[in-house]
């Protein structure tokens, strides 16, 4: 993200001609949401221009006081921009404080702005409103337009439109009455973002349930980490049920594990809705997921042993634990050690990692518990861990091989070009050294 910000600049202008930026969406004022999104995307210099007195109390912990610029008359906007002394090559993100947008849409606008020109993302309901990515030379006219919301603002022909996700950005023109609409659109945008990585059952069954829960928890003081720990408790309770003998214990255990998987989606959804995503929360989610999975597998093995008395299930569990260890090593070597930019170009590794996000296996576990075939799941998981680690290593080896081949080709090509220039230089040197030139004048 730092490289991207170097290309477009690190400045955002949030215009506040009124107090509509104080309208809360999922408990967060709209203006604060915009600033949190801008900070997440790496924009470090954010200026608030307009009627800022009411915004200072809710934004001063995010924006230094010297970057609040009080303006009552739109005729003064040009003077404020002039005082900012923005470099001509700078790229500035301009938007109003009452806009609601998701991280995906804002990222699309920023990525499009890697190229020169004016970029805009219009609100569907009001074409006069929108987010703009522009050079300082056009900034004054754009923020004057945003202040007045004039439908007659002539967007230059060379301006590039960027489409947001699921009706975003959304403009809170009528205050609290529209907050629920904005929340629904944020939920839809989030659903669109996770749809491509979810399995069929998770997409049509788990996600509707998790979004129903998330939409309500996002209005409470509950934090994503607290929800994560609640999911751990549910999952560990399921592991205890699995470890007991008997059909009903195993069935209840599978249902509790399915609920744990649904809650595992809730914590991430709430974190995105409340803009509370943190590296610590991400690591906690991964660690607790693996901890619960191991506990569930151990509980299944113990429960099958109690039912049959056959110690072979402990051997299968040992093989499974070894596979988990190999998966951890493979993920570290092929994913964790690589930079974000490397992973961006590593399609195969990303696709394999997406397999971990497929939660449909929880439904398979419930189905096998119904027909008393949990041993199939245990054996399949033991084999699957090794196949996953092997696939990740093979993908990494293939990418290295392709990169090495390209490096070899480039080396040969550069050597050939060097030889051509050297030969051409030798020829020109010998040619001109044997000629006599007549000097005129």
N, C-alpha and C positions, 0 to 999 in steps of 0.2 A: 504493500500500500504506500510506503514511503516514496518509492520510485514514481508511482502514479501522481502523487501530490506534487512532486518536483515538476512534473510536466504541466499541471494545470494551476499550480499555486496552492496556497494554504489559507485563503481568505474567504470568509462567508459574510454576507451582509443580510441581516434579518431586519425587515422593515416593520415598524409597529405604529401605524397611523391611528390605532384605537386600542382598546383593552381586550379584544377578542382572542389574543394569544394566551390569555389566562384561563380559557375554557379547558377543563380537564378531560382527558381521554385515557381510560384505564388508570385514573388517579393521578395523571401527570399533566400539568399545563402544556398546551400545544407548543408554546414557544420553547419550553424546557425540552420537550421531545426533540425538536429540531436541533437544538444545541447538542444534546446527547448523541444524536445520530451523526452530526458533523464531527464531533470529537472521536466517535468510534471509527469514522472513515479517515481520520488523520488530519483534518483541518484544525490548525492550531490558533489562527487569528480570527476571531469572530467579533463583529461589531453590531450593536443594536442601535438602530436609528429611528427616532420618532418619539412618541409619548412614552418615555421609558420609566417614569416615576413609579408606576404601579408594577412594572416588571422587575425592578431592581431586587426586591426582597426574595423573589423566587429564582433569580438567575445569578445573583452576585457570587455564589460559590463556584460557578462555572465560568463566568466572564469577569475579568478585572473591571473595576469601576471606571477606569479611564476609557474603556471601549463602549460605554453607554453615551450616546450622543442625543441630547434632547432637541427635538424639532417639533414645532407646532404648525409651521407654515411650509407647505411643500416647495415654495420658492427658495427656501433655505437649503434644500437638499444638495444642490450643486456646490454650495460653500462647504458643506460637511465632507463631501467626496473629495473636494480639492484639498482639504486639511489632512485627509488620510494619506495623500501623496503616494498613491499606488504606482508601482513601476508599469510602464507601457506594456511590457510583455507578460504582466501578471494576468491570471485568470481568476475571476471572482464569481462565486455562487451567490445569487440574489434571490430572496424569497420573503414572503410575508409571515409574520409571527403566528397567524391563525391557520397555517397550512398543516395538513396531516399527510405524511408520506411514510412509506416503509423503507427499510434499509436497502432492499433489492432495487427498488425504483431509483433511489438516490444514487446508488452505485452505478446503475446503467447510465444515468446522466453524466456522472463524473468520468466514467470510462469513455463515453463518447467524446467528452471534452478534451481527450488527449490530443485531438487535432485542432487546428486553428478554426476560428469562426464563432458564430453565435449559436448556442444550443438552447432549446427550451422544451419544457415538459408541461403541457397545458392540462388544466383540470377539465374533465369531460362536461360538467354541468355549466361551467362559466368559462368560455374561451378567452375572456379578458384576463383571467388569472393563470398563474403558472410559475414554475421555477425556471430560472435563467442561469446559464453559465456563459459569461461574457468577458470581454476585455474592458479595461477601465474607460476607454474612449466612448463606449456605449452605455456605461453604467448609469449615468445621470438620467438619461431619457427612460431607461428601463425602470428605475426605482420611482421616478415621477409617475410612470404609467401604473406601477403597482400601487402607489399611494392613492391614485384616483380610481383605479380599476376601470379605466376607460376602455370601452369596447372598440374604440376607433384607433387604438394604438396600431400603427402600421409596422407589423413584423417584417423585417427585411426579407427579400426574396431568397437571399443566400443563407438564411437561418435554417438550422437543421432541427426538425422535431424528433423528440425521443418519447416513446410510449411507456407510460407507467404501468403498474400491475393492478388489475382488478379495480378500476375506478379511482386509482390514486394518481396524483395528489387530490385530496379533497379539501374544500374550503369551508371553514366554520363561519359562515356569514351570519347565521341566526343564533349564535351562541350555543347554550346547553342543549337546545332542542335538536341540534344536529350531532351531538356527541355520540349518540347510539349508532347513527348511520356510519360515522367515522370508525367506530369500534368494529362494526360488522365488516367493513371493507378491509381493515387491517387483518382481521381473522381470515378473510378470503385470500388476501395476498399471501399470508403465511401458509395457508393450505396449498396454494399453487406452488410455493417454494419447496415444500416437502413432498409433493405428489410424486415427483420423478424418482425419488429414492425409496419410497414405500412399496412394499409388496401389495398384491391385490387385496388380500384380507385386511391388512393394516390400513390401507387407503380407504376402504369402504366400511370397515367396522371399528377398528381401534381409533382412528383419527377423529371421526365424528364424536365419539365418546370423550376423547381427551380434549377436543376443542370445546365441548360443552362444559367440561370441568374447568378448563383454563380460563374461559371467558368470565367465569364467576370468581375464581380465585384471584384473577388479576385485579379485582376490585377490593381485595382484602390485604392486610399487612403481610400475608404469607410470602416468604421469599422462595426463590427457586431451590436454594440449598435445603431449606426445610422440607419442601416437597420431595426432593431427592431422598432425604433420610426417611420420610414417610413411606416412599416406595421400597426402600431397603427393609423396613420393618415388615411390610406386607410380603416381600419376597422371602425373607428368612422364616416367616411364619409358614409360608408354603413349603419351604424345605423341611421344616419340622413335620408337617403332615405327610410329606413324601416318605420320610424315614420310618413312619409307623406302618405296621402290617395291615392289610385289608383294602378292599376295593374302594370304599368310600373315602378313606383317608387319602388315597392317591388321587381320586377325582377332585376332592376339595383342594388338595395341593396344586393340581394343575390349574384350577380356576383362580386360585390366589396368585399363581405365577403370571397368568394372563393379565390379572388386574395390575400386578407389579409392572408389567411391560407397558400397559396403558398409562400408568402414572409416570413411567420413565419418559413418555412423550410429553406429559403435562409440564414437567419442570422446565424443559427447553422452550415450550410454547409461552409459558408465563415469563421466562427470562427475556424473550424477544418482545413480547407485548409491553412489558414494563421497562424495557431497555436496561436490564440488569445482567446481561451476559458478561462473564468474567473468565479469565484463564483458570482461576481456581475452581470455579463452578464446573467448567468443562472437564478438568482433571478429576474432580470429585465424582462426576457422573460416570466417567469411564471406569474408575477404580471400583465404585460401588456396583456397577453393572457386572463386572467380571467376578467380584466377590459373591454376589447373589447367584450368578450362574454356576459357579463352582459349588456353592452350598446346595443348590437345587440338584445338581448332578450327584453330589455325595449323598443327598437324601434319597434320591431315586435308587442308587446302588444299595444303600442300607435297607430301604423298604423291600426291594426285590429279594435281598438276602433273607430278611425276616420271613417273607412269604414262602421261599423255596428252600432255604438252608444251603444254597449252592454258593461257595466262596468265589466262583468265577466272576461274579459281579464286582468284587473288589479288584480283581485283576484288570477288568475292563475300565474301572474307575482310574486305576493307576496309569493305564495307557492314555486315557483322556486327559489326566493332569499333565502328562508329558507333552501331549499335543498342545495344551494351553501354553505351556512354557515355550514351545517352538513358535507358536503364534506371536507371543510377546516379543521374542527375539526378531522374528521376521518383520513385525510392524516397526520395531525400533530401527532396524537396519534399512528398511525400504521406504519408510514413511517419516518417522520422527526426526531422523538425522538430516532430512532433506529440506531445503528452503521452500518457502511458499511458491516462489517462481518456478522451481523445478517441478513441484507437484502440479502446477498449472498446466505444464506440458506433458505430464505423465498420465495419459488417459487410462492406460491399463491398470496402473496402481490405484487410481481413484475409483475405477469401476469395481475392482476387487474389494476395496475398503467399503464401498457402498453395500456390499453383501452383509456387512456387520449390522447395517441399519435395517435390514429386512427382518421385521418382527413376526412374520407369518409362522415361524417355527413354534410360537407359543400356542397357536391354534392346532398345529399338528400334535403337540404334546397333549392337549385336551382330548383330541380324537383318539389317540392311542391309549389314554387313561380310560376312556369310555369302553374300549374293547379289550382292556387288560393286556396291552402289548407295550408296556413302558420299556421293556428290554430292547425293543427295536430302536427306540429313541436314544437310549444310552449307547448302543453300538454305533448308530449312525453319527452321533456327536463325536465319539472317539475317532472314527475314521475321518470325519469332516474336518477336524482341527488340523490334521496332518495335510489333508488336501489343500486347505486354505493357505497354510504356511508355504507349501510347495508352489502353489500358484503365484503367491506374492514374490517368492524368490525367482521363479521363472520369468515373471514379468519384468523384474528388475534386471535380470541377466539379458533379456532380449533388448531392453532399452539401452543398456550399456553397449551391447553388440552393434546396434544400429548407430549409436552415437560414435562408436569407434570407427565404423565403416565410413560414416560421413567425414570424420576427422581425417581418415586416410585419403579419401577422395579430395578433400580440400588441400591437404599437404601436397599431393601429386599435382593438382591444378596450380597451386601457387608456385611450385618448382618449375612447372612448364612455362608459366608466365614469366618467371625470372629469367629462364634460359632465352626466351624470345627477346626480351629487352636487352640482355647481354649481347646476343648475336647481332641484334639491330644496332646496338651501340658500337660494336666492333666494326661492322660494315660501314657505318657512317664515318667513323674515325678514319678508316683506311681510304675511303672514297674521297673525303675532303682533304686529307693530308697529301694526296697525289695531284691535286688540282692547283693551278695558278690562277689567282684572281686579279683582275685589272681594277685598279682603284680609280674611280672617276672623281672629278672635281678637282 
